[in-house]
Amino acid sequence: MAFKLKTLLAAAAATALAGLIAGAARAGTVLADDFSSGGANSLLNWAGDATFASPSGTSNASTDYLNAGSAYGNLCQGYAQCVDLDGSTGVGNAPSGLLVSNATFGAGAYKLTFTLSGNDRSGYAPQATDVYLGNQLITSLTLASNVAPTVFSYNFSSSGGALSFVEQGPSSQAGALLFDVNLSTAAPEPATWAMLLLGLGGLGARLRSRRRPALAKI
């Protein structure tokens, strides 16, 4: 019986360790874009890059790529480039801007991090920026115009799909400004596996102590 229990404990410990290693191997970046491939010139009604497309077929939604060294580049607030999520196709459109990843992602646990600011223009009302993975709403943010670039981070599980940023409008050609995006698969919490290993170790120690022969009394 003791041998069987010892074998089971060893197998459970090995499984926990394998799960931690495999989970760490699965974790990693699946999408990253700082829009640095957009070029040296600002591009109004931008088509997108290798990572994101900016389709204009939905209510004339559009985005503008802005470079710090070119027209409207001051809106990037110290960053080399950024994307205005409400482009230059006019006013009153809803949604006003749409940015959709070219890749789609499978079901799983993810971590999404991006940097977003308000529109940095006085006199323009803020718009809601909705972020989706597939059909799942990850967050909805309405940032005041004077909100500086801020890092937002979310951990979530999803059935998968494309990553999209939707500026809800109505368009005023002054949307929230997006600076970078990173999507990664979530690693398992090391603390979870560590607690399991500690528990198994403690159980094994108790079993060993019970098997020790009693000292002979003199």
N, C-alpha and C positions, 0 to 999 in steps of 0.2 A: 504493500500500500504506500509506504513512504517513498519507494522508488518511483512509483507511478506519479505521485504528487510532485516529486522533484522534477520528473520529466515534463509534466504539464507546466510547471512554473518556468522552466527553461524555455519551453516552446512559446509561452505567452510573452516572455521577455524578448525573445528573438523577433516575434511578430511586431511588438511595439517599436523596437528599434528599426525594423525594416520599414514600418509605416512612416516613421519620422524621416528616414533617408529618402524614401520614395516621394513623400510629400514635398520635401525640399527640392528634389529634382524636378518635380512638376511645376513648381512656382517659378515665375519669370515674366518678363515684359512681353506682351503680345501686341502692343501698339504704343508708339511714342512719336510725338510730333511737336516741334517747337517752331514750325513754319519757316525754318531757315532756308528751305529750298525754294521759297517763293520768288527770290530774285531781289535785285537792288532797287527796283522801282515799285511804287505802290500800284496796285491793280484794282480798279473799281469793277464791281460785279464779277468778282474772281470766280474762276471755274473750279479751283481746288488744286491739290497737289497729289503726290503718289499715295498719301495716307487718307486724305479726306476729299470728297467731292462736294461742290456747292451747287446743287441743282436749282434751276430757276423756274421749273415748270409748275411749282406749287404756289399759286397766288402771287406770282412775280417775286417770290422770296429770293434774296440774294445776300452775299457777303462781300466785303471789301478787304483785300490784303493790303496791309500798310507796312511800309519799311521806314525805319527811323531816319534814313538819309534822303527820303523822298517826300512827295506831297502828303500832307496830313500825318507825317511820321511822328509829330509831337504827341499824338494821341497814344503812342506806345509807351510813354511815361518811363523812359530809361531802358526799355527792352529794345533789342535790335529790330524786332518785327512783331506784329500782332494781327489779329483778324477782327474787324468790326462786324458783329453778327447781324447788323442791319445795313445792307448794302445801299446801292444808289439807283434802284429801279423806280423810285417814286415814294409817295406818302400814302398812308391809309391801307397798306397791304397787311394781311394777316393770314399766316404768319409772315413776319418781315424778313426772316433769315433762316437758312437751313444748312447745316454742315453734317454730312453723313460719311461714316467710314467706308472705304472701299472694300474692306474685309468684313466678314461676318464671323462671329465667335460662337462656340458651342456652349452647351449647358455647363454650369460650374460655379465656383466661388471666385469672385473677382475683387480687386482693389482698383478704384478709379481715383486719380489725382489730376487736378487741373488748376490753372491760375486764371482768374477772371476779375475784371474791374467793372465799375460803373462806366457810363458812356463818356465821362470826362468833358462834358459840354454843358454849360449852364443854360437853362431855359428849355431843356428837352426832358420830357417825362421818362422815367425809367420803364423798361419793359421786362416782362418775365422771361427768364431763360430756363427752358426745360431741357433736362438731359435724360436720354433713354438708352437702354440696351435692349434691342428688339422693341417689343411693345411695353416693356417695363419702365415706368418712370423711376429714375434714380433720385432725382432732386429737382426742385423748382426754386429758382433764386430770382429775386427782384432787388437789384442793388441800386442804391441812390447814386446819382451822377458823380458825386465826389468820393465814392468808395475806391480806394487805391487797389492796385493788383493784390489779390488775396488768394492764398492756396486753399483749395477745398479738397477733402479726401473722404471717400466712402468705401466701406466694405459691404458686399452684398452677394447674394446668390441669385443666379439668373438662368432662365431656360435658353438664353442665347439670342443672337441676332447682331445687327449692325449697331455701332455706337453713333448716336446723333445728338447734336445741339440744335435746339429749336428756339429761335427768338420769336416770341408770340405776337409782337406788334401791338397796335397798328404801327406800321413803319413810319419813321420820321427821318431816316437816314442818319440815325445816331443811336446805335445799339450798344449793348455791353461789349467789352473788349476781351478777347480770348488770347492768351499768351502761350500756353503750352498744355499738352494733354498726355497723360500716361495711363495705360490700362495694363494691369498685370493679373495673372492668376494668383489667388491667395494661397499662401503656405499654411499648413496646419499649425496650430499654436503649439510651440515646443513645450510650454508648461503642461499641456494636457498629457502628452506622452511622458514627460518627466514624472508627473504625479503617479501615472500608472506604474512606471518602473520602480519608483520608491515604494509604492504599495506592495508590489510583488516581492521586493527585497525584504520589506518588513515581515511579510507572511513567511518567507523562507527562513528568516532568522528565528521566528517564534517556533517553527517546526523543528529546527535544529536544536534549540534549547530544550524542547520536550524530549528529544531522543537521547540526551546526555545521561549516562548512568549515574545513579546517586552514589556519593562517596561512602565508603564503608565506615561505620562507626566503630571507634576503638573503645 
